[in-house]
Amino acid sequence: MKRKTIAFALALCLGFALTLAAVDQLPKPQSKAALKKMEKAEKAIKGKDLDAALALYKEVIEMEPTYAVAYFTSAQLLRSKADFDAAISNYEKALEINPGFTAALNEYVRTLLILSQKAVEGRDFQKGNGFYEKIMNIKNIEATHPKELQHAAYQSGSIAYNLQDFKKSVVAFERFLAIPEIEKAAPANYALAHYMLGLNHTRLTQPELANPYLEKFIAGPQSETTTPWLPLSYYMLANNNYLTLDKEVTRIKEDKTGDALAKFDLIAVAAKANTGIQPNLLKTIELKPDLEDAFVKLGNYYFFCQDFDNALKTYNDLIAKFPTSSDLSSYKSFMKNIEKERDVLKALKTKKKTK
């Protein structure tokens, strides 16, 4: 047996032993017959006959179906037998009957956390996320188990993103950010949750939702944990704005009204008005100079602005920086197009002045 598996088994058994020791402090069943069966069950437990104890508690439940303690103790026994699905069902029944059953709630949450970790370690991410979602769905979990909720919500968001379920990831990270005082309790994860929400909305092609999260992540205090994600944050923010501009450029080009010069000028106005592209691309290149696409987008942006000198300079830098790029021929071809467009635009403006 692997060490992690041993630790997992010990953790569950330890909790079982500690909880059974406290059963005497819990409410007793109403009938004497049920109480006698419980006493027999306790003797069976001490004799390590868990099957007999479970059978006796099943009889207690049949006699008193609203006796939460019987479901709780059954859950503990089932957990020790590694029958986790049945254990979880019994914890949930106990809490359904008595939502204020603290011992049952503690063990239920603890079991879900252990099982989620075990599932993730076994690469069963869907199953692990299911356990985290159960924790998030517990009523009043923010007040009773804030740290466990923090862990569950953040991990659920991360797992959902890795599974490319971006909508579910958004829900989990939003739940994380909604935890009271989370900014103080977990500052690094609080910052990274904004990054992840920006990333998720970007993947969902929702730049208007992504950008505020990315801007907040960039503006927030940085640490060793968050700093590595800054370059990609600047790039995503720039790229989201670039895509918006690109759509506007396409619309202007496809508009059948107006002459070529007017369209050139409209594109330049639209580009210069989009202030979320140039500074963020420049920052991206500063922090991550090996990001080829940042140079491409910056050169294109300058081209849209009719800043042909900077467009050519950026593409020259791009070619010098990435001489083995598979797109090298395209870059050189586009530079020729920039020069051609510059000459065409100059001729059009000269022609307009002479009229």
C-alpha positions in Angstrom: 0.0 0.0 0.0 1.3 3.4 -0.9 2.1 5.9 1.8 -0.6 8.3 0.7 -3.2 5.6 0.8 -2.1 4.6 4.3 -2.3 8.2 5.4 -5.8 8.5 3.9 -7.0 5.3 5.7 -5.5 6.5 9.0 -7.1 9.9 8.7 -10.5 8.4 8.2 -10.1 5.8 11.0 -8.8 8.4 13.4 -11.9 10.6 12.8 -14.1 7.6 13.3 -12.6 6.7 16.6 -12.7 10.2 18.0 -16.3 10.7 17.0 -17.5 7.4 18.4 -16.0 8.4 21.7 -18.3 11.4 21.7 -21.5 9.5 20.8 -22.4 9.3 24.5 -22.7 13.1 24.5 -25.3 13.0 21.7 -29.1 12.8 22.1 -30.5 9.3 22.8 -33.2 7.6 20.9 -36.8 7.9 22.2 -37.5 4.2 22.6 -35.8 1.9 25.0 -35.7 -0.8 22.3 -33.7 1.4 20.0 -31.4 2.4 22.9 -30.7 -1.3 23.6 -29.8 -1.9 20.0 -27.4 1.0 20.1 -25.7 -0.4 23.2 -25.3 -3.7 21.4 -23.9 -1.8 18.4 -21.4 -0.1 20.6 -20.2 -3.5 22.0 -19.9 -4.8 18.4 -17.8 -1.8 17.5 -15.5 -2.4 20.4 -15.2 -6.0 19.2 -14.4 -4.6 15.7 -17.5 -6.3 14.2 -18.5 -3.4 12.1 -21.0 -5.3 10.0 -22.9 -6.3 13.1 -22.9 -2.7 14.3 -24.1 -1.5 10.9 -27.0 -4.0 10.9 -28.0 -2.9 14.4 -28.0 0.8 13.5 -30.0 0.0 10.4 -32.6 -1.5 12.8 -32.4 1.7 14.9 -33.1 3.8 11.8 -36.1 1.6 10.9 -37.5 2.1 14.5 -36.7 5.8 14.6 -36.3 7.2 11.0 -35.8 10.8 12.2 -33.1 9.9 14.7 -30.1 11.8 13.1 -27.5 10.2 15.4 -28.2 6.8 13.9 -27.5 8.0 10.4 -24.4 9.8 11.6 -22.9 6.8 13.3 -23.8 4.6 10.4 -21.9 7.1 8.2 -18.9 6.7 10.4 -19.1 2.9 10.3 -19.5 3.0 6.5 -16.6 5.3 6.1 -14.4 2.9 8.1 -15.4 0.2 5.7 -14.5 2.4 2.7 -18.1 2.5 1.5 -17.9 6.2 0.9 -20.9 6.8 -1.3 -23.2 5.2 1.4 -21.3 7.1 4.1 -21.9 10.5 2.4 -25.6 9.6 1.9 -25.9 9.0 5.6 -24.1 12.2 6.6 -26.5 14.1 4.3 -29.5 12.4 5.8 -28.4 13.2 9.3 -27.9 16.8 8.4 -31.2 16.9 6.5 -32.9 15.9 9.8 -30.8 18.1 12.0 -29.0 20.9 10.1 -27.4 22.0 13.4 -25.7 18.6 13.9 -22.2 20.0 14.3 -20.4 16.6 14.7 -22.1 15.3 11.5 -21.3 18.4 9.6 -17.6 18.4 10.7 -17.1 14.8 9.7 -19.1 15.2 6.4 -16.9 18.2 5.3 -13.8 16.4 6.4 -14.7 13.3 4.5 -15.5 15.2 1.4 -12.1 17.0 1.5 -10.2 13.8 2.0 -12.1 12.1 -0.9 -11.6 15.0 -3.2 -7.9 15.0 -2.6 -7.7 11.3 -3.1 -9.7 11.6 -6.4 -7.5 14.4 -7.7 -4.3 12.4 -6.8 -5.8 9.6 -8.8 -6.3 11.9 -11.8 -10.1 11.5 -11.5 -10.7 15.3 -11.7 -14.4 15.1 -12.4 -15.0 13.0 -9.3 -12.8 15.3 -7.2 -14.7 18.3 -8.3 -18.0 16.7 -7.5 -16.9 16.5 -3.8 -15.7 20.1 -3.8 -19.1 21.1 -5.2 -20.9 19.3 -2.4 -18.9 21.3 0.1 -19.8 24.6 -1.7 -23.5 23.6 -1.7 -23.7 23.1 2.1 -26.0 25.6 3.6 -24.2 28.4 5.7 -20.8 26.8 4.9 -19.3 30.4 4.8 -20.0 30.7 8.5 -19.3 27.2 9.7 -16.2 26.2 7.7 -14.8 29.2 5.9 -11.3 27.7 5.4 -12.7 24.5 3.9 -15.0 26.6 1.6 -12.0 28.6 0.5 -10.1 25.5 -0.4 -13.1 23.8 -2.1 -14.1 26.8 -4.2 -10.5 27.6 -5.4 -9.7 24.0 -6.2 -13.0 23.6 -8.0 -12.4 26.6 -10.2 -8.9 25.3 -11.0 -10.1 21.8 -11.8 -13.0 23.1 -14.0 -10.6 25.3 -15.9 -8.2 22.4 -16.6 -11.2 20.4 -17.7 -12.0 23.3 -20.1 -15.4 23.8 -18.4 -14.9 27.5 -18.3 -18.4 28.4 -17.2 -18.2 26.1 -14.2 -14.8 27.6 -13.4 -16.3 31.1 -13.4 -19.0 30.0 -11.0 -16.4 28.5 -8.6 -14.0 31.5 -8.6 -16.9 33.9 -8.2 -18.0 31.9 -5.2 -14.4 32.1 -3.9 -14.3 35.9 -4.2 -17.7 36.1 -2.5 -16.4 34.6 0.7 -16.4 37.3 3.4 -12.9 38.8 4.2 -11.3 36.5 1.6 -9.0 39.3 0.5 -7.4 39.3 3.9 -7.7 35.6 4.6 -6.0 34.4 1.3 -4.5 37.5 -0.5 -2.5 35.5 -3.1 -5.4 33.3 -4.1 -7.7 36.3 -4.0 -5.5 38.0 -6.6 -5.1 34.8 -8.7 -8.9 34.3 -8.7 -9.2 37.6 -10.6 -6.5 36.3 -13.1 -8.4 33.0 -13.5 -11.7 34.8 -14.0 -10.1 37.0 -16.6 -8.6 33.9 -18.3 -12.0 32.1 -18.2 -13.9 34.9 -19.7 -11.2 35.4 -22.3 -11.6 31.7 -23.3 -15.3 32.2 -23.4 -14.7 35.2 -25.8 -16.2 37.6 -23.3 -13.7 40.4 -23.3 -16.1 42.9 -21.7 -16.2 40.6 -18.7 -12.6 39.5 -18.7 -10.9 42.9 -18.9 -12.1 44.2 -15.5 -10.7 41.1 -13.7 -7.4 41.3 -15.6 -7.1 45.0 -14.8 -7.8 44.4 -11.1 -5.2 41.6 -11.1 -2.6 43.8 -12.7 -3.3 46.8 -10.4 -3.3 44.7 -7.2 -0.4 44.0 -5.0 2.0 41.4 -6.4 3.9 38.6 -4.7 6.2 35.7 -5.7 3.0 33.7 -6.3 1.2 36.2 -8.6 4.1 37.9 -10.5 4.7 35.0 -12.9 1.2 35.6 -14.3 1.6 39.3 -15.0 3.0 39.0 -18.6 0.1 36.8 -19.7 -2.4 39.2 -18.0 -1.0 42.2 -19.9 -1.1 40.1 -23.1 -4.7 38.9 -22.6 -5.9 42.4 -21.8 -4.1 43.8 -24.9 -5.4 40.9 -27.1 -9.0 41.3 -25.9 -8.8 45.0 -26.9 -7.1 44.1 -30.2 -9.9 41.6 -31.1 -12.4 44.4 -30.5 -10.5 46.7 -32.7 -10.1 44.0 -35.4 -13.9 43.6 -35.5 -14.2 47.4 -36.0 -11.6 47.4 -38.7 -13.5 44.6 -40.5 -16.8 46.5 -40.2 -15.2 49.7 -41.6 -13.6 47.8 -44.6 -16.9 46.1 -45.4 -18.9 49.3 -45.3 -19.8 50.1 -48.9 -20.1 53.8 -48.2 -17.1 56.2 -48.3 -13.9 56.2 -50.3 -10.7 54.4 -49.5 -9.0 57.3 -47.8 -12.0 57.9 -45.5 -11.8 54.3 -44.5 -8.1 54.5 -43.8 -8.7 57.5 -41.5 -11.7 55.8 -39.7 -9.5 52.8 -38.9 -6.8 55.1 -37.6 -9.2 56.9 -35.4 -10.7 53.7 -34.0 -7.2 52.3 -33.3 -6.0 55.4 -31.5 -9.2 55.5 -29.5 -8.5 52.0 -28.2 -6.1 52.7 -25.4 -6.0 49.2 -24.1 -3.7 47.8 -26.8 -0.3 49.6 -27.1 0.7 50.0 -23.4 -0.3 46.5 -22.5 1.6 45.0 -25.5 4.7 47.1 -24.6 4.5 45.8 -21.0 4.0 42.3 -22.3 7.2 42.5 -24.4 9.1 44.1 -21.5 8.2 41.2 -19.2 8.1 38.4 -21.7 10.3 39.3 -24.7 9.9 35.8 -26.1 6.2 36.1 -26.8 6.2 36.3 -30.6 2.5 37.2 -31.0 2.9 40.3 -28.9 5.2 41.8 -31.5 2.8 40.8 -34.3 -0.2 42.5 -32.6 1.9 45.6 -31.8 3.1 46.0 -35.4 -0.5 45.5 -36.7 -1.7 48.1 -34.2 0.8 50.7 -35.4 -0.3 49.9 -39.0 -3.9 50.5 -38.1 -2.9 53.8 -36.5 -1.0 54.8 -39.8 2.1 54.9 -37.7 4.1 53.2 -40.5 7.5 53.9 -39.1 6.8 52.1 -35.8 4.9 49.3 -37.6 8.0 48.6 -39.8 10.4 48.9 -36.8 8.2 46.5 -34.8 8.2 44.0 -37.6 12.0 44.4 -38.1 12.4 43.7 -34.3 10.1 40.7 -34.7 12.2 39.2 -37.5 15.4 39.8 -35.7 14.1 38.3 -32.5 12.5 35.2 -34.1 14.7 34.4 -37.2 13.6 30.8 -37.2 9.8 31.5 -37.0 7.6 29.4 -39.2 5.8 32.7 -40.1 9.0 34.5 -41.2 8.0 34.7 -44.8 4.6 36.1 -43.9 6.2 38.8 -41.7 8.5 39.9 -44.6 5.6 39.9 -47.0 3.5 42.0 -44.6 6.4 44.5 -44.3 6.2 45.0 -48.1 2.4 45.5 -47.8 3.0 48.2 -45.1 5.3 50.1 -47.4 2.8 49.7 -50.2 -0.1 50.9 -48.1 2.0 53.8 -46.9 2.7 54.9 -50.4 -0.9 54.4 -51.5 -2.2 56.5 -48.6 0.4 59.2 -49.3 -0.7 59.3 -52.9 -4.4 59.5 -52.0 -3.8 62.4 -49.6 -1.7 64.3 -52.1 -4.4 63.7 -54.7 -7.1 65.0 -52.3 -5.1 68.2 -51.7 -4.7 69.0 -55.4 -8.4 68.8 -56.0 
